[in-house]
Each structure stands twice: as structure tokens, then as C-alpha cells.
Amino acid sequence: MTSDPSVPGVPGDLGVPRESPFRSESSVRDEAPQFVLPLVVRIERGAPPARTDALETAARAVLVLLSDERARGDGEWAQAVRDWQDARIRKVVRRARGAEWRRAEALPGITVMGKSAEVRVFPPVPLDGWPKDLARLQVSGTDLDDPEPPAEADPGVPVLWLSPDLDMTAGKAMAQVGHGAQLAWWELSDEDRAAWRDAGFPLAVRTAPAGRWAELTTSGLPVVRDAGFTEIAPGETVAVEGGSRYCPLMSLGR
């Protein structure tokens, strides 16, 4: 699913915005060449991944790419990442199985494994310049379920809280939590990024209790505001609450 969180980025080794990436708007982003970050989730017939695991794996995949040496400094993907962050921060999630997945794996990118999910993230591509083996993959059909309700999140890890008021396909939600993970990355110091990366980017994705959503979105935490191009109306979709060990963003007491 396509998603644009309506947040600006600026060039830099770490891709860290000079201003708040979740409160500002800039027409400059619309005038720049537009890029998109492709993610592909493996959904084999008869053996789909659990929904929450797919969302968490997609969020980690975004972080793995942002922290990869190829995406920084003079790395081979660095210019594409800078160009992507100069424009609107778009992410698109497509699905693949069988031979489609094997062709996707042959393209430059990184596969991130979850408990049941596999997500491959690729360096950004021009909005209208997808590699043919990715362009032919389907965006629809990413409806996934959890066999059992997810357990309560570990209080020591960051939580990407989904809005309780939205009904999104798994693909759309994967893009949204990817945005949330990217906002968390931008907020952290180099030391905190390294600690989170070295720990394997532990995180949790959960739906916020209805009574907490207003608190989460008005307390200064990073918040994803979707531009409303697909599935949902423009508005807030994800709030990022930092954990105590690996991603110490300002945390609300839980």
C-alpha cells in the first residue's frame, strides 16, 4: 500500500531533518523529484505471516535500511536515500510469493526476518521508475490476521501505537509503522541509534487503547500524519512511544 506521511527530510549522512519532521510542511518537498521506498512482504498461499509480526518486521526493515552503510555517506544507496528524503517520504508495500519472491530477492535490497514474516526493503526508486520485477507485484491482497491477540508490549522497547479509529489493510499499516520507525530514528542521538541497531531494533506494534490515543498524540511524541492518498482520510495514524532501553524518546508513563 502507498503511504506518504507528509513529513520533510533533508540531505545528510544520517538523513536527520533539521526541523521537526512531524509538525512541518514544505512546498519544496512537492517540487523536488519524487521517490518511493519499496517494501515487499512474502505471503505464500496457505502460509501467510501473522499481521502484527508483519507490521513489526516492516518497521525494522526501514530501520535496517536507514542504518546500512550503503545508505549513508558515500554509500551506493546514499544519494537515492537523500533524494527520497528531500521529497515526500513515500513507502509502498507490495506482496510476493514463489517465483515472484525469488525475483525480488535477486534485486539489491535487504531481507528482514520476523517470527513468521519476511519483508524485503529496497533502496528508494523514482516514483515512476520501479524495477519491472517489483512493479508487477500486487499492492492489494495484503489482508492479514493474528492467530491470537498480541501480548502486551515489553515496556523496555519502543511501541508504535496505531490509531484505534482506523481500519487499514496490513499493507497500509506496514507503511505507516515504517514511517513511525523512521521518525523515531530521526529523533535519536548517534549513541542511541547504535544501541538500538546493535540490539536488533527491538520494537512493538500495538493498537492504542481508545482512551489513550488523544494523550499519545498531544504529548510531544513523534506522530505520523498520513496525507490521505490511499485508504484513509488525512490524519494521525501512528504515535511513537520510546522504550526505556533502546529507544529512549520521551515516554509517557504506562
LINVENFEN-V745876 format. One record per helix or strand of 2 or more residues. SS is the DSSP state (2 for helix, 1 for strand). FROM is the first residue (numbers start at 1). TO is the last residue. Records with the same first field share a line. If there is no record, write none. Layout:
BEGIN
SS->FROM-TO ; FROM-TO
END
This chain:
BEGIN
1->2-4 ; 35-42 ; 90-96 ; 110-113 ; 118-121 ; 125-126 ; 158-162 ; 203-207 ; 222-226 ; 235-241
2->27-31 ; 51-67 ; 69-71 ; 78-86 ; 98-105 ; 132-135 ; 170-187 ; 190-198 ; 213-217
END
